[in-house]
């Protein structure tokens, strides 16, 4: 009988509540999965996704604020100088991290980030870190720090790098990095400050330096959920190392939080249970009863709450008050571990209260229930091995477009859900489950490209066909242009202009009328020379006079005439340059562009193959992830079976005890029965 | 019975999950896979842009919002040379992103060199939540090479009104 109690205590107090440290994401999963199990409200995994991306959001700027508040706004003055950087932020602020990463890579490759390259790289590094690409992130951060990075950016990089070390469980290095490069929280950019304090608190906790966490924890806003998680973890850690009073005080802070959304209420529930365990451990069952009395019976932790509640009454030797909780539990599904424990604890209590009939039937019922559940687990094992369990649990992941953030993807509330509820809250399951979904997204993305690639092929073919049609026309045009010898003509005109100016040949600058008169005079002079005998000296003199007058007329306006010509020549020169540029471009389009298009065609074919190969690899990884999850489920089944075997054996032993007792009662005169073990002795032995 | 309890405790103490090394290998492969997918996604997007919008004819139109106290956009409709080329309805998320300083690439077009008329019709909530409609026009002189046009929606604190203007650069 002692052992029965030992089992109840060991499994419930230590494991079920177990002072397991929570991460926001893990708690989110726990909360949402359990809540979805009870169909309380359907927003479930969304919060988890937010939690997962918390660290990414801390990355560069301000985006992780849920509201439209402009508290952290960065556009006064508007810091976006490169439009591509603004476009990256547009994706990032909408939590489309995959699209943001792709845009950063495009911006870096195409030179679209002339002024904000480094800033974009910091963001990329942080996104790598949260996207399960720690090596790439570390390499990028180190590269950034080796360069002459802006001091403000450097602080960000050091924090991200420290966070990366933390994720890699290099806690001392993470702390050293912060100590060496981030002197205090005030130096941290405002939008990163909360995350900085949270990171510092976590690192110090991991290093066991709980006393030093005070300042970092004080830096966090008290009302934030992040602060709540950290306080809970800190409380549990401190209790576990024997600093009970400090842990207790922190837990009370959480218990006394104002009721809020489901997330806050679940955190309060969890704190109540932790306090209950603490009081039970420290032999303060009255206080445990008091605090556990306020635990919700419909929350995600209600089974644990009921079990602990029973335990608290037993600790004060009031088994009658414990029976109610245990009976409630025993009516719940045998899939709950707490219900399995209640099934054995309840007949034990009946026996303690002297109701041997109820105890005996209770044990028999429990054995039957354990056996049924054992058989159920065997069938479930088969189902897991065949892949049917996973297919039922996962269904088709929902997604809209490949560039969107991952939509909610919850394990379906299948019949076996409760069997795995503790597995579903484990970090290892949570990680694999999200990875599985992410893997689907990548495969969908590749499938989408597979559908778009034929269109790109057609587009390329259209380019080639257009090129083939237009190239002969372009070459003909270029030939005509060559024949026109435009540049040479400009050169000749310029030379004539220079010669005329140098040799003061004013006739070169005559207006059209003047040129016509000059030509007429020249013709008249020729005629006069030819018919010299018929031209009188007066007439000849007249002609000479006219010529001098005309020359004088031209010379009088030579400056504006020369300037006019010069301006005309310059204009023609510019036109000539433009036409030469156009000539080169048409020539390149006619000849060189073919090389470009050919290269594009080759690249496109290569990408076709690459997409197909990646898709195959993706499916392989997907099946391995599924296998991993199934292995976890099988381990859980085996674990439960071991428990059931032990419980069943325990029930049989207890029945034998009862039988033995009854026999001894029957043959009382022959041999006296042993004294019944008191509850006190039970409690002492279990402690 | 005590023996059984101790056994249970041992079972509890042991990790149910014992696939650390394998998981590490899988994680590495997934990281490499993600890197490869990001790379091919980037290359394909670049290729698609190259085919759809060659650099010489490309005009990209952006929208920015600074600060958004006097105006919250509902929709933007773009007309290029009198033809409607794009319309966009804003979601809350998009408005929040713009308010945080992001810039939206609303449209990419192929445009021949020369002068073009670009008009943006903007609707939204103006000061005190009043319905607000404005049109703003730019005579776009498209030269060689890629060209960017930014529709800037700004707060005019003195007038307590939003202002709308275009900025064009290459």
Interface residues (C-beta under 8 A of the other chain):
Chain A: X1 X2 X3 X4 X6 X7 X10 X11 X14 X15 X61 X62 X63 X68 X70 X72 X73 X74 X75 X76 X78 X79 X80 X83 X85 X86 X87 X89 X90 X92 X93 X94 X98 X101 X102 X105 X106 X109 X110 X131 X132 X133 X134 X135 X136 X423 X426 X428 X432 X435 X438 X439 X442 X445 X446 X449 X452 X453 X456 X459 X460 X463 X585 X600 X603 X604 X607 X610 X611 X614 X617 X618 X621 X624 X625 X628 X631 X632 X635 X636 X639 X642 X643 X646 X649 X650 X653
Chain B: X1 X2 X3 X4 X5 X7 X8 X9 X11 X12 X16 X17 X18 X19 X22 X23 X26 X27 X29 X30 X31 X33 X34 X35 X36 X37 X38 X39 X40 X41 X42 X43 X44 X45 X46 X47 X48 X50 X51 X52 X60 X62 X64 X66 X67 X68 X92 X93 X94 X95 X96 X97 X98 X99 X100 X101 X102 X103 X104 X105 X144 X148 X150
